[in-house]
Amino acid sequence: MRKPRISILIPTSGNNPLLKDCLASISKLIYPKRRIQTIVVTNDDLAKAGKTFSFAAAVNQAASKATGDLLLVTNDDVVFTPDSLSGWIKASRRYPNTILGAKILDTATKRPAASGYTLNRWTGIAKPVYTANRPVACDWIAGCALLVSRKIWTKLGGFDERFAPGYFEDSDFCARASKSGIGSLIIPGVTLFHKQTTSFNRNKSAKYEYWYRNKFLFLRLHASPLELATALIIQYACLTPARAVFLRDGRFLPAIKGLLWNIRNLLK
């Protein structure tokens, strides 16, 4: 049977030293090299196209150059195990109308990291989903390890670039897919290592602002008015103030900024 051609899409700032490890792991994949296309999109590449850097915009630009039957969205701080791609291909044949994730291990601790998430639209609470001994369904697949057919990608129109600079573009993509009867499934036989959010963790305040901004953009697009109202009350009257008082984690002001951004951009 003819092996499908794979396009690996890697957004990067252009100065992440971990990119070389990612590319080295791709070169060691047990898969015909002529069937793998690797596309790296940097800040400079987007600037030449008149865009500021965001994960969604970089992935979309990479996808526009892709020639593969399957598109693999990943991060520049991911390291693939040699047999990971073969496992994904096997799963793609078994689950053809599905967005597929992988077993993700934290690079530093070697412990399982979130491979996907579920989101309660009534509360706005997102919960991580980890791999198990069998495929696991979730609301969305983590964007550092997301395999999708070109047919599905084209049908959905790629990532929504309003989710900038990062967070919830993968959630929105999988939510739109779900409305078209396309599921999201984490595959246990595919393993990779991920150095968790190396870019956004450099600025925790910005990280929290983008998280809350894009979470409520997601809810605006996919939750009912009643679900959205309830989530706002729970998040801003209960959970976020409680975290500020008891955990002192610095989320409160960034969360407010994220909410104000959504109010200013309500009609966009």
Salt bridges, closest charged atoms under 4 A:
ASP21 OD1 - LYS20 NZ 3.71
ASP69 OD2 - ARG2 NH2 3.69
ASP77 OD1 - HIS194 NE2 3.02
ASP160 OD2 - ARG162 NH2 2.68
GLU161 OE1 - LYS51 NZ 3.31
ASP172 OD2 - ARG176 NE 2.88
ASP172 OD1 - HIS222 NE2 2.70
GLU209 OE2 - ARG213 NH2 3.81
ASP249 OD2 - ARG243 NE 2.73
ASP249 OD2 - ARG251 NE 2.94
